Amino acid sequence: MNAATSHSHQHSKRSIVQGLMAYGSAELVNRIVRILVVVVIARQLVPELVGVAALTLSLFELIRVIANIGVGQKIIAAPAEMLEAVCNTAKAIFWFWCSLVAVIQLAVAAVLFTVFHQSLAAQMLAILCGVYFFMPGGLVQCFRLMRARKMATVARIGAVQTIADHLITGALILAWANPWAIILPKLITAPLWLIMMRRAEHWTANPAHGYADRSEMINFGAAVLATDILLALRNNLDKLIISALLGVSALGSYYFAFNAGIGIIGTLATAFGTVIYPYLCNPHSLADSRGTLRFILGAGLVIFSGLSLVQYTLAPIYVPLIFGEKWIQAIPLIQILSLAGIPLLLGAIASAYLRASGRAALDAWLGLIVCVAALSAMFVGAHIGLEQAAAGWVIGTASIISTYSFFIMTKFFQSKQEISL
């Protein structure tokens, strides 16, 4: 290995670590500010009004998953000579797709209004459609920043928007005890995100550079979208299973344990996959790709082993200290769910690798298998008890992800060329 290659590898390692630290610190600050705002909301609004806002935001978050079409990852992986053409096509797709998602959300709002007679929730959901008309103007810039491996910039912009959202929410709640105070900041901060993205990356579409194959990009994006939808289902349908089989009280304990435990690690695992994706795209050689992936695996295992161990061993201490004695019964759940930390990391790495090597469809099929296995095992466990249901979710998730991740990584490191599954 010559000096230039060695320097390049060291630079990549530093860049990956910096990106992970940026995402991790942004998530930590976000969690702290969110907790403070939740306290303010709980004191200022009655449960009924909080429920209306929660219903609106839950529907908004589920629908917004559809907006995450994976076309942007084509920008990250595009060859240099095709970059501008890919960006031109991606911008057109983003505008079409976000407009379509806005129409879907309006339709859901209409159903809320006419069928369920939730007029306030319907109005708020309709207003939130405005978010989708700010997104397309900055998405190409966002993915170009990721391509340039400026992960710290992307993380900072996301953190500024989220923290501004929470702070505006808290200020509005104090001045105006109304569920609109929880909803409007989502729309108010959307232009802030757009302005910051466009300032960070100065790019405008230029038809002179031509356009990429739209159908190929849409097919790739659809596979990535399918994987994200399955992940959202895996992380939301489990609550419905607990509620249906064990009741609302058990759901409360599980929801708390999930968000206070594996929810944080899961978010960091997703961020890990986002950070490493650009480094797995367009490797100069198989040796470079192997070196990068080996470093990613090593760093990830060290970080997530530590997080899982800390969460498992310290849960009996930090839960009553931070959240109060009433949540002591959730400690075993937090400990059980923390065992999924390493498998979630392996899943994020395998997903990033498959997408980087052009196999987003395989990633989607594997995501479907994990979703079915996790929810089926949870369903079986829920007939025995809450802890068994959580254990079922962990076993179903861990067994499938660990199996295919081990197979993919082993084949890759043993082969003389990129594997083809």
N, C-alpha and C positions, 0 to 999 in steps of 0.2 A: 504494500500500500504506500503510495507516494505521499509527499507532504501535503499537496493540494487536496487529495482525497481525504486524508486524515483530518485536515482543517474543516473540510465540508461536513464530515460526520460529526465532529465536535460542535459545529455551529448548529446542525440539525438537532442534536441532543439538547443543547441549551434552549433552542427555540421551542421544542416540545415541552420542556419543563416550564418555561416562561408562560406558554399558552395554558398549561394545566393550572399553574398558580393563579393566572389571571381569572380563569373561569371559576376556580375554587374560591378565591377571595371574593369575587363578585357574588357568588351564590351565598357565601357566609353573611355578607353585609345585607343581602336581600332578605335572608331568613330573619335576621335580627330586626330589621325595619318592619317586616311583615308582622312579626309577633307584637311589636309595639302598637301597630295600627289595629290589629285584631282586638287588643285590649280596649282601645278607644271605641271601636265599633260596638263591642259588647256592652260598654257602659252607656252609650248614647242612643242606641236603637233597641226597640223591643224585638223579641225573637221572630215575630210574624214578619216584620219588615226586613229583617236580616234574611229570613227564608226566601222572600221574593227576590232579593238581590242574588242570593246563592243559586236559586233556580236559573236566573238569567245568565249568570256567569258560567254555570256548569254547562248549559246549552251552548253558550258562546265558545267555550274552550273545546267542547267536543266537535263543533262544526269547524272551528279554526284548524283542527288537525287536517281536514280535507284540503286546506289551502297550502299545506306543506308538500306540494308536488316536487318530486326530486330532480327537476330539470336543472336546478342550480348546481348540483353536483357534477353535471356535465361541464359546467364552466370551470370548475376546479380541475377536472381531468383532461380538458381539451388540449391538444397539441398547440404550440405557440402560433403556428401559421393559421390555425382555425379559430383562435380565441375570439376575434372580433365578430366573425360570422356566427359563432355559437351564442355570443352575447346578444347580438341583434335578434336572433330567433327566440332566445330565452325571454327577452323583454316583451315580445309580442305574446308569447305563451303566458307569461305572468299576468299581463293585463286581462287576457281572455279568462284565465282560470280564476283569478280573484273576483272578477265581475260575476262569474258563474256561482261562486261560493256565496257572494252577497245575495244573489237571487234565491239560493237555497235557504239562507238564513231568514230572508223576508218571508218565504213560504212557511218556515217553522213558526215565525212570529204570528202569521195569519192563523195557523192552526191553534196556537195558544189563545188567541183572541176569540176565535169563533167556536172552537170545540170545548176548550177548557175554561173559557171565560176569565182568563188571567190577563186582564187588559193592561195593567201596569208592567208586568213582565214582558208582554208582547211589545209595548211601546219602547221599552229599554233595549230589547233585543234588536228591534228595527233600527234604532239609533246607532247601535254598535256596528251596523253594516258599513258605516262610514270608514271604519278602520281598514277595510279591504281596498279602499281607493287611495290609501297612502302607501301600502305595501309595495305595489309594483314599481314605483318610482325609485326604490332603494334596494330592491332584492339583488339586481345584477351587481350593484356596487358592493353589497355584502359578500357575495360569493367571490368576487374578484379580490377582495381583501383576504378572504380565506385562502384563495389560490396563492396569494403573495405571502402566505403564512403569517399574516398580521393578526393572529388570534387575540392578542392582548387588546388590540383596537376594537375588534368585534365584541369581545367580552365587556369592555368598558362602556361601549355604546348601549349594549343591552342592560347593563347594570344601572346606568344613568336613567334610562327610560323607566325601568322597573321601580327604582327608588323614588323618582319623581312622581310616578303613579301612586305609590304608597303615601308619600308626604302630602300630596294634593288631596288624597282621600281623607287622611287624618284631619287636615285643615278644614275641608268642606263639612265633614261630619260634626266637628266642633261648632261650626257656624250654622249648619243647616242639617238637622237630624232627619234625613230623608234617604231612602235607598238610591236615589239618583246620585247622591254624593259618592257612592261606591262605583257606579257605572260610568259616569262622565269622565273621570280621569283616564280611563282606557282610551277614549276618543281624543282627549286633550293632548295626551303624550304621544300619539301616533305621528303627528307632524314633527315633533321633537326628534324622534328616531329617524325620520326621513331626512331632516336637515343635517343631522350628525353624519349619517351614512354618505350623503352626497358631498359633504365637506371632506370626509376622510378619503374618498375615492372619486376623483374627478373623471367621470366617464359619461359620454353621450353616444347614442346610437348613430351609426354612420352607414347608410344603405350602400355606399360605394364598396364596403368590405364584403357585401353579399350576405347570404343567409345559409345556415346549416340545414341538414335534413330534419324537418320538423317531426315527422313520424317516428324516426329513431329516437329523438330526444323525449317525445311524449311516452313512448313505450318504456324507456328507461325510467322516466319520472313516475310512471304509473306503478312500476314494480317497487320503487322506493316508497311511494305513497302507501301502497298496500302493506308494506312492512310497518310503517309508522301507525297505520290504523290498527293493525293487529296488536302492536305494543300498547296503544291506547285502550283497546278492548281488554287486554290482559290486566291492565292496571285499573280498570273501572268495573268490569263485570264481576270481579271477585267480591266487591262490596255488595252487589245485588245478590250473590249466592249466600253470603253471610246473613244479610237482612232477611232473605226468604226462609232460610232454614234455621237460623238461630235467634232472630229477632233484632229489634232496633238497639237494645242495650249492648248486645254483643257486637253489633256493627260499630257503635261508638268507641268501644275499646279497641277494635281492630283498626278502625280509621285513624285513631290517635297513634297506635303502635306503628302503623305503616308510615305515617307522615313524620313521626318522631324518630323513626329508625331507618328502614330500608328505602324510604322515599328520598332521603338525602343522598344515600349512596347510589341509588338508581339515577338520580339527577346528575351526579358526578360521573357515573359510568357513561351516560349519554354524552356529556361534555367531553369525556375522554375520547369517545369515538369521533366526535366532531373535530377535535384538535388534531388527531393523528391522520385523518383521512387525506389531507393534502400531501402528507409525507409518503403515503403509500401509492399515490398516483404518479404515473410516468417515471418509474425508477430508471436510472441510467443503466443499471445492470442488475442481474439477479443477485450478485453479491451485495450491492448497495441495498436492495430490497430486503434481503435476509438480515443484514446488519441493523437496518432501521426497525424491522419487526421484532428482532431479538431484544433490542433496547426497549421498545415499547412494552413488550411482554414483561421484561424484568422490572422496569419502573412501575408498571401497573400492578404487578403482583405485590411488590413491596408496599406501595401506597394503600391498596385496598385490603391487603392482609392486616395492615396496621389499623385501618379504619374499622374493619369488622371486629377485630380483637378488642379495640377500645370500646366499641359500642356494646359488645357482648359482656365484657367484664365490668364496665362502669355503669351499666343501666341501673342496677340497684341503688347506685349512689346519686346519679344526676337526675333521675326521673322524679323522685319525691322532692329533691332540692329545688329543681327548676319548675316543675309542673304541679307539684302538690301531692299530698298523701293520697288523694282520691284516685290517682292513676297508678298506684302500686300494683294493682291486679294486672296491668298491661305489661309489666316488666318481662314475664316469660315470653310474651308474644314478640316483644322487641328483640329478645335474644334469639328466638327461633328465626325470625325474618332476617336478622343480621347475617345468618349463614348463607344467604343468597348473594352476598356482596361479590365474592370472587367469580361465581358463574355469570353474574350480570356484566362484570368487566370483560370476561372472555367472550361473551356474546357481542358486546360493543366492538371489540377488536376484530372478531370474525366478520361481523357485518360491514365494518369499514373496509376490511381487506377484500371481501367479495364484491362490494360496490366499486372499489378502486380498480379491480381486475375485470370489470364489465359483467359481473354475474349478479345483478340486482334481482333478477327473477328467482334465482336459487335462494338468495337471502330472504325473499318474501315467502317462499315455500317452507323454509326452515322456521321462519317466524310463525307461520300457521301451525306447524307441528308443536312448537313450544307453547303457543297460546292454548291449544286443545289439551295438551298434557297437563299444564299447570292448573287450568280451570277444572278439568276432570278429576285430578287428584284432590283438589280442594273440595269439590263436591262430595267425594267419597268421605274425606276426613270430617267434613261439617256434620255428617250424620252421627259422629261420635262426640265431637266437642269443638270449641273454638281453637284451642291450641293445636288439635289434630288437623283442623282445616288449614291453619297457617303452615303447619309442617307439610301438608299435602301440596300447597302452593310452592313451597321451597323445593321439595323433592321433584315435583313435576318440571319446574323450571331448571333446576340444577342438573338433573340427569340428562335431559335432552341437549342443553347448551354445552355441557362439559363434553359429551360424546362427540358431537359434530365439530366442536372447536378443536378438540384433540386430534381428530382425523385430519382436518384441514391443515392445521399447523405442522403435524408430523409429515404429511405428504409434501408440503411446501419445502420444509427444511431438508428432506431427503432427496427431492427431485433435482434434476439438472436443468430443468426449465420450469416455467410457470405451470402450475397444475391446471388441469381442465376437468371439471366435475360434470 
